[in-house]
Amino acid sequence: MARVTGLWVYQTSGRRPNPEAVAARAQRHGIKWLTVQAVEGDKLLDADWLHSMRRATKDRQMRLGVHGFIGRPRPKPAAEAEAMARAIELARADFAIINAEIQYEQTPRASQAFVHAFRRLKPEFPSYLSSFGRPKFHSSLDWAAWAAGGFRGMPQAYENLNAEKLKPIQCVNDWSRFFERRALRPTLGCFSEHGHSHLPTQRLVQSVREVPRLRFNIFRHGTVTDAELKALSAVV
């Protein structure tokens, strides 16, 4: 079975991508699920696009998740939890990914407040926390609150941004202090940012092989290349 199975898709990064084209490309490279941007802070984004993404994935028997970056410009845990719950229902999503970073790190009590509000609305819904690759460098974020709330871990293993500290194996080892290791789903960085470029494809593949058994996902459609998708699809 392929080890790299998921792909992140955004609707606010430039022109909104065509759902049929996105799903078709992903399927050609063995991707089994897409996660689509549905929320920004406490705001629900384009509902028609979400419906179209659901149709495109359903037609191809792919799973669909919704994700949202919470905390921007400042945490509003109850309102953000409500927005995520609405997005799940609107997209008829199979799972959710909550992206909480510096804003929640700087407001330590916000994590517990979000978890409480979200689980009141969606007590058993399969959900992941996506955040900093190395919890040891971000101890002010209440990692334990997310784990205790039944969230699985999705480390941002962006080795392309920091080859010394963000190798997937390092991120997995660090996150497993809080989250069940076998349920971790690391995210590979296939993008360029702040002077950092894509990893060489050979190293990208090797970084997955260094973490046995776990399944990975890719950040993101619009930046990942066909060459990277092809190479990663061959990792089993």
Beta strands, then each sheet from edge to edge (+ up, - down):
strand 1: 4-9
strand 2: 33-40
strand 3: 43-44
strand 4: 63-70
strand 5: 95-100
strand 6: 127-131
strand 7: 152-157
strand 8: 187-189
strand 9: 216-219
sheet 1: 3+ 2- 1- 9- 8- 7- 6- 5- 4-
end
